[in-house]
Amino acid sequence: MQRNLQSSLSNNYLYLLMASRKPHRFKTISEFHKSRGLPPPEHPLISVIDYALVKHSDKNNSINWMLDFYAISLKKSSHIKFRYGHQQCDFNEGSLFFMSPNQVFSVEIDENHTPVNSGYLLLIHPDFIWDTTLAKTIKQYDFFDYAIHEALFLSPKEESTINTIIHNIQQEYQINIDKFSKQIISTHIENLLSYSERFYNRQFITREKANHQILERLEKLLTDYFNSNDLIFKGLPSVQYVSEELNVSQSYLGSLLRVLTGQNTQQHIHEKLIEKAKEKLVTTNKTISEIAYELGFEYSQSFSKLFKLKTNQSPTEFRTNFN
């Protein structure tokens, strides 16, 4: 309880600290270019920025930013820290991360060192894709909601693949724009997102130790919760509660579990609930209503409905068949 309280206070402090620094909002890609000491973009609604050309200024250090457009960053940096939400990460290795409009992040530059950057930043204004299939599909990619510390770390071969696509996008908008340009660029972006999804799935599998530790922590978290009185007083743990306790984003945890187990977070919670319900049905003589109450249900009918959905049997049928 004390640890959770300390964690909550720490997170609240970080949130208040971030909130106290009102973010600077970039409504246009042109405005962003200007702030980084870059020439105007060649296209007002889409731009590829070479990080090696970005100029850093003291006035841009340690400030919060908010973009009105999508950003996909392939970056290698030294002496720069990014903060996204409540999380902070050093980017000394090549990594890919994604930001949706209206997300807040900040940049902190080590004043004692000159930043060394490489990689590319792809900026996409929603107006560019509004009448394409990408406008709908881009919102289906969970990794736009991942925190920075859950970034995609690329192998050299994967990085080469992403670089090629980014160069193709840049080359397309640098030539004479015609009626085919938007669809061609949108297709390149869709390919980039599809490859990113593939690489994320690879990362879930290859980072086996770290991912298994998350599964182990999830199992312990749910076991402790279900063995306490929290169910009676708090009800079922929410996906938000579980992800915060594990210190990962909801979307990241859901994606990880789907890849490794075939189930999302909510399904894991329900599976644990059904295990506990079966235990109570078999080892006690308590009524269905009493068991439902102990499992955090206000109405026994809701418990019975969920139990039957998950087991194809009612609680009474399960108890009878087991005995």
C-alpha positions as CSV (number, residue, x, y, z in Angstrom):
1,M,0.0,0.0,0.0
2,Q,2.8,2.4,0.9
3,R,4.7,1.5,-2.3
4,N,1.6,2.2,-4.4
5,L,1.0,5.5,-2.6
6,Q,4.6,6.6,-3.2
7,S,4.3,5.6,-6.9
8,S,1.0,7.5,-7.2
9,L,2.5,10.6,-5.5
10,S,5.5,10.4,-7.8
11,N,3.4,10.2,-10.9
12,N,1.1,13.0,-9.6
13,Y,4.2,15.2,-9.0
14,L,5.5,14.5,-12.5
15,Y,2.0,15.2,-14.0
16,L,1.8,18.5,-12.1
17,L,5.3,19.4,-13.1
18,M,4.5,18.8,-16.7
19,A,1.2,20.6,-16.5
20,S,2.8,23.6,-14.8
21,R,4.8,24.1,-17.9
22,K,2.2,25.0,-20.5
23,P,3.1,23.2,-23.8
24,H,3.9,25.2,-26.9
25,R,1.5,24.1,-29.6
26,F,2.6,23.8,-33.2
27,K,-0.4,24.1,-35.4
28,T,1.5,23.8,-38.7
29,I,4.5,22.0,-40.0
30,S,5.9,25.3,-41.2
31,E,5.9,26.6,-37.6
32,F,7.7,23.6,-36.4
33,H,10.4,24.0,-39.2
34,K,10.9,27.6,-38.2
35,S,11.3,26.7,-34.5
36,R,14.1,24.2,-35.3
37,G,16.0,26.6,-37.5
38,L,15.0,24.9,-40.7
39,P,14.0,26.3,-44.1
40,P,10.2,26.2,-44.9
41,P,8.9,22.8,-45.8
42,E,8.7,21.8,-49.4
43,H,5.1,20.7,-48.8
44,P,2.9,22.4,-46.2
45,L,1.2,19.2,-45.0
46,I,4.1,16.6,-45.0
47,S,7.8,16.8,-44.4
48,V,10.8,14.7,-43.8
49,I,13.4,16.4,-41.5
50,D,17.0,15.3,-41.4
51,Y,17.9,15.4,-37.7
52,A,21.5,16.3,-38.6
53,L,20.2,19.7,-39.9
54,V,18.2,20.6,-36.8
55,K,19.5,23.5,-34.8
56,H,19.1,23.5,-31.0
57,S,18.5,26.6,-29.0
58,D,18.5,27.3,-25.3
59,K,15.0,28.7,-25.6
60,N,13.8,25.3,-26.9
61,N,15.4,23.4,-24.1
62,S,13.3,21.8,-21.4
63,I,9.9,23.0,-22.8
64,N,6.8,21.0,-23.5
65,W,5.6,20.7,-27.0
66,M,2.3,19.7,-28.6
67,L,1.8,18.9,-32.3
68,D,-1.4,19.2,-34.3
69,F,0.0,16.5,-36.7
70,Y,1.5,13.0,-36.6
71,A,5.2,12.5,-36.0
72,I,7.2,9.4,-36.7
73,S,10.8,9.6,-35.5
74,L,13.7,7.4,-36.5
75,K,16.5,8.8,-34.3
76,K,19.9,8.3,-32.8
77,S,20.9,10.9,-30.3
78,S,23.5,11.6,-27.6
79,H,23.1,14.1,-24.8
80,I,19.4,14.6,-25.4
81,K,16.6,13.2,-23.3
82,F,13.0,13.0,-24.3
83,R,10.0,13.0,-22.0
84,Y,6.7,11.8,-23.2
85,G,3.8,11.7,-20.7
86,H,5.5,10.6,-17.4
87,Q,8.3,8.6,-19.0
88,Q,11.9,9.5,-19.9
89,C,14.3,7.7,-22.2
90,D,17.8,8.3,-23.5
91,F,18.2,7.7,-27.3
92,N,21.7,6.5,-27.7
93,E,20.7,3.7,-30.1
94,G,18.5,3.8,-33.2
95,S,14.9,3.7,-32.3
96,L,11.5,4.4,-33.8
97,F,8.6,6.1,-32.0
98,F,5.3,7.5,-32.9
99,M,3.2,10.5,-31.8
100,S,-0.4,11.4,-32.5
101,P,-1.8,14.9,-32.6
102,N,-2.3,16.6,-29.2
103,Q,0.2,14.4,-27.3
104,V,2.6,16.3,-25.1
105,F,6.4,15.7,-25.0
106,S,9.5,17.7,-24.0
107,V,13.1,17.8,-25.0
108,E,16.0,18.3,-22.5
109,I,19.5,19.0,-23.8
110,D,22.6,18.4,-21.8
111,E,24.1,21.9,-21.5
112,N,27.6,20.5,-21.1
113,H,27.6,18.7,-24.4
114,T,26.8,19.4,-28.0
115,P,24.0,17.1,-29.2
116,V,24.9,14.6,-31.9
117,N,21.9,13.5,-34.0
118,S,21.2,11.3,-36.9
119,G,18.0,9.9,-38.4
120,Y,14.8,11.4,-39.7
121,L,11.5,12.9,-38.5
122,L,8.4,12.4,-40.6
123,L,5.6,14.9,-40.0
124,I,2.2,14.2,-41.4
125,H,-0.7,16.7,-41.1
126,P,-4.1,15.0,-40.8
127,D,-5.3,17.3,-43.7
128,F,-2.9,15.5,-46.0
129,I,-4.6,12.1,-45.5
130,W,-8.2,13.1,-44.7
131,D,-9.7,11.6,-47.9
132,T,-7.5,8.5,-48.1
133,T,-7.9,5.0,-46.6
134,L,-4.9,5.9,-44.4
135,A,-7.1,8.4,-42.5
136,K,-9.0,5.5,-41.0
137,T,-6.3,2.9,-40.7
138,I,-3.7,5.1,-39.0
139,K,-5.9,5.2,-35.9
140,Q,-5.9,1.4,-35.7
141,Y,-2.1,1.2,-34.9
142,D,-1.8,0.9,-31.1
143,F,1.9,2.1,-31.1
144,F,0.8,5.7,-31.6
145,D,-0.3,5.4,-27.9
146,Y,2.9,3.8,-26.6
147,A,5.1,5.7,-24.3
148,I,8.7,6.5,-25.4
149,H,10.2,3.9,-23.1
150,E,8.3,1.4,-25.2
151,A,9.8,2.6,-28.4
152,L,10.7,0.2,-31.3
153,F,14.4,-0.6,-31.3
154,L,15.5,-1.5,-34.8
155,S,18.1,-3.9,-36.2
156,P,20.4,-2.5,-38.9
157,K,18.4,-4.3,-41.5
158,E,15.1,-3.0,-40.2
159,E,16.5,0.5,-40.0
160,S,17.5,0.3,-43.6
161,T,14.0,-0.8,-44.6
162,I,12.5,2.2,-42.8
163,N,15.0,4.6,-44.2
164,T,14.2,3.5,-47.7
165,I,10.5,4.1,-47.2
166,I,11.2,7.6,-45.7
167,H,13.4,8.5,-48.6
168,N,10.7,7.4,-51.1
169,I,8.2,9.6,-49.3
170,Q,10.6,12.6,-49.5
171,Q,11.4,11.9,-53.1
172,E,7.7,11.8,-54.1
173,Y,6.8,15.2,-52.6
174,Q,9.9,16.8,-54.0
175,I,9.0,16.1,-57.6
176,N,6.1,17.9,-59.3
177,I,2.9,17.2,-57.3
178,D,0.1,15.7,-59.4
179,K,-3.1,13.9,-58.8
180,F,-1.3,10.6,-58.0
181,S,1.1,12.0,-55.4
182,K,-1.1,11.9,-52.4
183,Q,-2.1,8.3,-52.9
184,I,1.5,7.2,-53.6
185,I,2.8,8.9,-50.5
186,S,-0.1,7.5,-48.4
187,T,0.7,4.0,-49.6
188,H,4.4,4.5,-48.6
189,I,3.2,5.6,-45.1
190,E,0.9,2.6,-44.9
191,N,3.9,0.4,-45.8
192,L,6.0,2.1,-43.1
193,L,3.3,1.4,-40.5
194,S,2.9,-2.2,-41.6
195,Y,6.6,-2.8,-41.3
196,S,6.6,-1.1,-37.9
197,E,3.8,-3.4,-36.7
198,R,5.8,-6.4,-37.9
199,F,9.0,-5.2,-36.2
200,Y,7.1,-4.5,-32.9
201,N,5.8,-8.1,-33.0
202,R,9.4,-9.2,-33.5
203,Q,10.4,-7.1,-30.5
204,F,7.8,-8.7,-28.3
205,I,9.1,-12.1,-29.1
206,T,12.9,-11.5,-29.1
207,R,12.9,-9.4,-25.9
208,E,11.8,-12.6,-24.2
209,K,13.3,-12.0,-20.8
210,A,11.8,-8.5,-20.3
211,N,8.4,-9.6,-21.7
212,H,8.2,-12.7,-19.6
213,Q,9.0,-10.5,-16.6
214,I,6.0,-8.4,-17.4
215,L,3.8,-11.5,-17.6
216,E,5.2,-12.8,-14.3
217,R,4.5,-9.4,-12.7
218,L,1.0,-9.4,-14.2
219,E,0.3,-12.8,-12.8
220,K,1.5,-11.9,-9.4
221,L,-0.5,-8.6,-9.4
222,L,-3.7,-10.3,-10.3
223,T,-3.2,-13.2,-7.9
224,D,-2.5,-10.8,-5.0
225,Y,-5.5,-8.6,-6.0
226,F,-7.9,-11.6,-6.2
227,N,-6.7,-13.1,-2.9
228,S,-7.3,-9.8,-1.1
229,N,-10.5,-8.0,-0.2
230,D,-10.0,-5.6,-3.1
231,L,-12.6,-7.3,-5.2
232,I,-15.3,-6.7,-2.6
233,F,-14.4,-3.0,-2.0
234,K,-13.0,-2.0,-5.4
235,G,-14.5,-4.5,-7.9
236,L,-12.6,-6.0,-10.8
237,P,-9.2,-4.3,-11.5
238,S,-9.4,-2.1,-14.6
239,V,-7.0,-2.3,-17.5
240,Q,-5.8,1.2,-16.5
241,Y,-5.0,0.1,-13.0
242,V,-3.1,-3.0,-14.2
243,S,-1.0,-1.1,-16.7
244,E,-0.2,1.7,-14.2
245,E,0.9,-0.9,-11.7
246,L,3.2,-2.5,-14.3
247,N,4.4,0.9,-15.5
248,V,3.5,0.3,-19.1
249,S,0.9,1.9,-21.3
250,Q,-2.5,0.2,-21.8
251,S,-2.0,-0.2,-25.5
252,Y,1.5,-1.6,-25.2
253,L,0.4,-4.1,-22.6
254,G,-2.5,-5.2,-24.7
255,S,-0.4,-5.6,-27.8
256,L,2.3,-7.5,-25.9
257,L,-0.3,-9.9,-24.4
258,R,-2.0,-10.5,-27.7
259,V,1.3,-11.4,-29.4
260,L,2.5,-13.7,-26.6
261,T,-0.7,-15.2,-25.4
262,G,-3.5,-14.4,-27.9
263,Q,-5.5,-12.6,-25.2
264,N,-5.7,-8.9,-24.4
265,T,-5.5,-7.4,-20.8
266,Q,-9.2,-7.5,-20.2
267,Q,-9.4,-11.2,-21.2
268,H,-6.5,-11.9,-18.8
269,I,-8.4,-10.2,-15.9
270,H,-11.6,-12.2,-16.7
271,E,-9.6,-15.5,-16.9
272,K,-8.2,-14.8,-13.5
273,L,-11.7,-14.1,-12.2
274,I,-13.1,-17.3,-13.7
275,E,-10.3,-19.3,-12.0
276,K,-11.2,-17.8,-8.7
277,A,-14.9,-18.4,-9.3
278,K,-14.3,-22.0,-10.1
279,E,-12.2,-22.4,-6.9
280,K,-15.0,-21.0,-4.8
281,L,-17.7,-23.0,-6.5
282,V,-15.8,-26.3,-5.9
283,T,-14.2,-25.7,-2.4
284,T,-17.1,-23.9,-0.6
285,N,-20.8,-24.2,0.0
286,K,-21.4,-20.6,-0.5
287,T,-24.4,-19.5,-2.7
288,I,-23.9,-18.1,-6.2
289,S,-25.0,-14.7,-4.8
290,E,-22.4,-14.8,-2.0
291,I,-19.6,-15.8,-4.5
292,A,-20.7,-13.1,-6.9
293,Y,-20.4,-10.5,-4.1
294,E,-17.0,-11.7,-3.0
295,L,-15.8,-11.4,-6.6
296,G,-16.9,-7.8,-6.8
297,F,-20.3,-8.1,-8.6
298,E,-23.2,-6.0,-7.4
299,Y,-25.6,-8.3,-9.1
300,S,-25.3,-12.1,-9.2
301,Q,-26.9,-12.2,-12.6
302,S,-24.0,-10.2,-14.1
303,F,-21.5,-12.8,-12.6
304,S,-23.5,-15.7,-13.9
305,K,-23.7,-14.2,-17.4
306,L,-19.9,-13.6,-17.6
307,F,-19.2,-17.1,-16.1
308,K,-21.4,-18.8,-18.8
309,L,-19.9,-16.7,-21.5
310,K,-16.4,-17.9,-20.6
311,T,-17.2,-21.5,-19.7
312,N,-20.4,-22.3,-21.6
313,Q,-21.9,-23.4,-18.3
314,S,-23.7,-21.5,-15.6
315,P,-22.1,-21.4,-12.1
316,T,-24.7,-23.9,-10.8
317,E,-24.1,-26.3,-13.8
318,F,-20.4,-26.1,-13.2
319,R,-20.7,-27.0,-9.5
320,T,-23.1,-29.8,-10.2
321,N,-21.0,-31.3,-13.0
322,F,-17.8,-31.1,-11.0
323,N,-19.4,-32.9,-8.0
